[in-house]
Every structure is written in C-alpha cells, then in structure tokens.
C-alpha cells in the first residue's frame, strides 16, 4: 500500500489551477455518486466533501446515492457520464476488489475512470470477546492454534474488505480460524459481545467504541500506527506481521477522459479540504486516517490493490455469487 506520506507529498506538488479552469463553465450542479444507500461511511464522507467543495468550486455539489450490484450500478453511471467533471464517484475499495472477486462489470475499473485523489482510509480492526481466556494477540494466536476445531471469526459479509484481509492474515499468520459471514456488522458485533463467536474483523468503528467501553478486547489494528480511538491496541506490525496493513479507502474519481486541468483543480480542492483543521477533526473523530494523493498515486494504489486481492481470492478459494 502506498504510504500516506508519499501520497501527501505528491498532492502538495501540484500547481494550483485558477478557479476559472474548473468544471463545465455553465455553473452546472456537480454530482458525487455514492454507490451505497444513505447513512454509511461512504455516504458520510461524500457529504462532508460535497459541503466543502461547493464554496471552493463556486458550484453546487450534491450527493446522489445509487446503490446496487455491489457498487456496480453507481460506478457504471459515472463511467458512462460526460467527462466534464460534473459527475464524480466517491470511490471505495470495490474499484479493486470487484475485479478480484470476478464480478462482471460493464466498464474497466482501471481504464474507464480518472482518479483524482484519495481522501481517507478506514483501518481494519480485530477484537474478541472479553471472556476469552486471553488478552493479547499473541495469547489469542496460541490459544486458537491449540483448539481441536477452527475458531470462528465474524465479518460483515463474504468478499468485503474485512473478510478478504482476514483471510490473507489467517493464511500468513497460520491461524486456526474460519469465517462466519453475517449480513451486517451490527449482527456480527452482537454475537461476538454475546459470546456466540470468539472474535471479529471489521473496520475500526464501531468496534473500537466497544473496546473502549470494556465490552470487547482489542486484538490489533491493520495500520502502520495506533489509533487515538484505541491507543492500547497494537498495530499489525507490532504483533509481528508488518506489511499486512489494510484499510477501506475512499477517494474521488471522475470518468476517463476528463480534462487534466479539471482533474488538477479537483485534486487541489481535495488537498485543501483535508488539511482544514475542522474537517480533519471530523474525519479523525470518525476513525479515519487522512490520506490525499496525486492522481497517479491513486491509480497506482488501485492497480496494486487489484493485484493483491486477486491473489488473495485465488489462494484462499474465496467465492461469492456474481
């Protein structure tokens, strides 16, 4: 995964483009397509960006939720939109994982979009039931590998980022665990806290909130630094598995063919927004890690992540209904 320092340094290297060299000159409304229903992390991120982009661009920026097909419906709308910067995508990890999982897509995610900038990462997080006879990752690994049957771990679904990462981690760490997929994180968390499933792999919130409240024990965070939301939970590197950092990452994407001045103008707008103290605090309070990148670094990330998860899917025999 590309380092956050590298992304930020690259973003800072752009020349600021004059406001006039922006999007379609007619004052059209700019849409940010969110390929999920309202209310989730992707939607929240898009609405923060829309609110902040409106005064910077001098155009109304709105969020349009177009869920369906494991994000393919919303992504297809953007891929086939006029490349003038007025229809954007709040891109997620599915830009890489849909291809890895073998989903049929009516576009090429690496060719039919023009990356603008990453925005934030939501690191993955492991936690376990407080009544287990272990309190640290090392103790958990030793305990799990002594069990006669595989220890179950909960995720919010098959083929999503927590599941893919957990399988990569399981394989690399040689852990005696297997996935129990739920239809959502809330049910998975409930069963872990209730003692029905020993542990969970999910994004950091709301798991870290339950860890801080003493309702679960933190295992690890799949980031290169500890989170202020769970400062006592070690990083994946600290538990001996550096290089397996992973996150659900969000970025802004335009249709392929969007003029370079428009891409640069939007890139500068994102860089400005994520550096604002008030906005940065909002993101940090949500458990996000602020990134930001050049368009080239974002494209390189998507290529690398597509290769990574394609390999994980193949090595672990992960199958989802397509």
N, C-alpha and C positions, 0 to 999 in steps of 0.2 A: 504494500500500500504506500502511496506517495506520502511523504512526510508533510505535516501541517506547515512546518517552517518553510519547506520548499514551495508549497502552494502559495503561501502568503507573500513570500519574496517575489515569486513570479507575478502575482497580481499587482504588486507595488511597482513593477517595472513598466506598466503600460503608460502611454502618454494619454492624458485626459483629452477627450474629444469634445469639441464645443457643443453646447446643448442643441444647436440648430441641426447638427449632423446626427439626428436621432432616428426615430421611427418614422413611419409614414407621416408626411408633413400636414395631413389634414386634421390633426387633432383627434384621430380615432381612439376609441377606448382600447386599452391593452388588456387582453385576457391571459390569466395564468391558469392553465388547465391542471386540475388536480385529479389524478386517475383513481381517486378513492372517494368514499362518502364523506360528508362533513364531520368534523369533530376529532379526527385523529391527528397524529403528529404531522403528517404531510400537509393536511389542511391548515393546521395552526401555523406552520412555517410559511406557507403560501400567503396567508392573510397578514402576517407580520411584514412580509416582503411587499405585498401589494400596498399596504398602508404607507410604507416608507418610500416606495418607488413613485407614487403619484406626484408628490411635490417636486421630486428630483427631475422627473421626465417632463413635467408640465402636462401630463395626460392622465386621464382617469385609468387606474389599474384595478381590475376586478378579478375575483377568483370564481372559477366555474368548475364545479365538481362533475366529473364524467367517469363514474366508476364502471367496472365490468371487465370480464375476461382477464383477470389477474393483471390489471392496469392497461391491457392492450387497447381497450376501447378509447380511453383518453389519449394514449400515446399516438394512436392512429390519426386522431383528429389533428394533432399538432404536426405530425409527419406530412400530412396532406394539405396543410394550411399554406396560404400565400407567405413566402419568406420575406416579410417586410418588418418583422419584429413586433407585430401586434397580436400574435398568438404564440404564447410561450408554454413550456411544460415545467411543472415542478417535478423534476426527475428524481427517481429513487433508485435503489439497488436493482430493481427489476429491469433496468436498462441493460444489466449484465446477466442477471440470474434467469430471466425468461428464456434466453437462448440456451443457457447451460442446462436448463431443465427440459429442453426440447419442445417448447411451446411454438406452435405455428403463428408467426407474426406477419401481418400484411405490410411490413416495412423492414428495413435492415437497421437495427438499433445503433450500429456503429457507422453507418453511412448516411442515413436519412435524417439525422439530427445534427445540429451545430451546437456543441457545448458552449456555454457562456462562462459559468463559474460554479464551483462547488459553494455551498453555503455553510452547512453544519453536518457533523456526524452525531449519531446517537449510538454510543458504545454498547456492545453486548455485555451481558452481566449474568453471572451464575450465583444461585442462592440455594439453600437447603433448609429442610425442616429443623426447627430449633431442638427437637427432642432426639435427633440422631446422636449416637454416642461419639460424635466427632465435632470439632470446632474449627478446623483449618482445612485448606485444600489438601495438604499432604496427608492428613489423617483420613480425609474422605477417600482419597485415592487408594490408600492402603486398605481401608475398610471395604470399599466397593470391590476391590480385586480379590478379597477373601470370601465373598458371598458365593454360594453354590449356583445361584441363578443371576442373570444380569439385573443390575439395579436400574430401575426405570427413572428416566428424566422427562419432565414435561416441557413441551413447547406449544406455541400458539397455532401450530399447523405444520403440514408436510410441505417441504420445499421453500419455506420462507427463510430469511437470513438466520434467525436463531437456530433453526434446525440444521441448515447447511453447515454453519460454523460448528455447532455441537458435534456433528458427525466428523468434521475434519479434526476437531480437538480430540474426540474419542479415539480416532484412529491413530493420531500422532502420539497421544499420551498413553495409548494401550489401556484404556479404561474399560472395565467390565460393566458397561451401561448400555441402555437401549431407549429409543424414543417412544414416548406416549404423546401422540398429537391430539390437541384439543381444538375446538373451533374458535377459540379466542384466549387471550392472555388472562382474562379475569377468572375463567373457569380453571385454568391451569394453576394460577396462584392460589385459588381457594383450596384446591386439592393438596397442594404442597403444604400450605399452612395447616390444613386439617390432618396431615399425616398420612394421606392416602397415596401420595407419591413422594419419594425422598427429596427430589431436587428439581430445579427449573433452570432453563436457559432462556433468556428473553432480553429485551432492551433494558436499559438501566432504570427507567421509571415505568411502572410504579414499584418495581421490586426493591429498589434501594430505600424507598419510603418505609416499606415493611421491615427491612433490615434495621433501619434506624429506630423503629418502634419496638424492636425486640421480638417481632413475630416470625422472622426468619433469620438464618445465619448466612452472611455473605461468604461466597466461595472465591470469586475472582471477577475482575473486570477485564474485558478484551481490548484494553487500550494501552498506550505506552506511558500513561501517567494515571495516578489515582484520581478519583473524582471527589470534589468537595461534598457531594451528596452522600458519599460512603467512604470517608477518608481512611477507615480501618480495613477496607477490602483491598487486597493486593492485586497488582496487575498480572496479566498473563505471563509477562516476562519474569516477574518476581517469583512466580511459582515454578519457574524452570522451562517455560515454553515461549520464549521470545520469538517473534516472527509470526505468531498466530493472532496478532491483533486484528480486530474486525469490528465493523460498525454498519448500521443502516445509515447511508449517506444521502444527503439531499443536495440538489443543485438546480440551476436554471438552465434550460435548454431551449433552443429555437429550431425551426425547420431548417434542413440543409439548404444552402443557397442564400441564406440571409446575408446581406452585405457586411463586409468586415467592419466598416465604421459603426454600424448598428450593434454588432457583437461587442466591439470595444467600448461603446458608450454604455451598454448594459453591464459589461464587466466592471467598469469603473463605478457604476451606480451600486452594484452589489458590494464591492470593496468598501465603498463609503458607508453603506448601511451597517455592515457587520462590525465596523470599527466604532460606531457610535456607542458611547458608554451605556446609554439607556437600553438600546437594542441588544447589546452584548449581554447585559444583565438578564434581560428577558430570556434569551437563549440559554444562558448558564443555569438559570433557575429551573428550566425545563429539562436539565440534564444533558444538554447538547454541548459538543465541543465545536467551537467556531473554526472554520477552515478557510475558505476562499482560495481561489486558484486562477491561473490563466486558463483560457480555453484549451490550450494544448495539454496542460497538465490534467485537466478534467478528462479529455479524450484518452490520454494515456492510462488514467485510472480505470476507465471503462473497459479498455482493451485488456488490461492486466487482470481485472476482476472477472471478466468473462472467461478468460483462460483458467483462472483459479477455480471458479465454481464449476466449470465444465469438468475439470479434473476430479474435483471432489464428488460430483454426482456420479461419474463413471466408476471411481474407485470404491464407492460405498453402495453402489447399486440403488441409488435413490430414484424412485419412480413416482410421478404424480399424474393425475388424469389430465390429459391435454385436449 
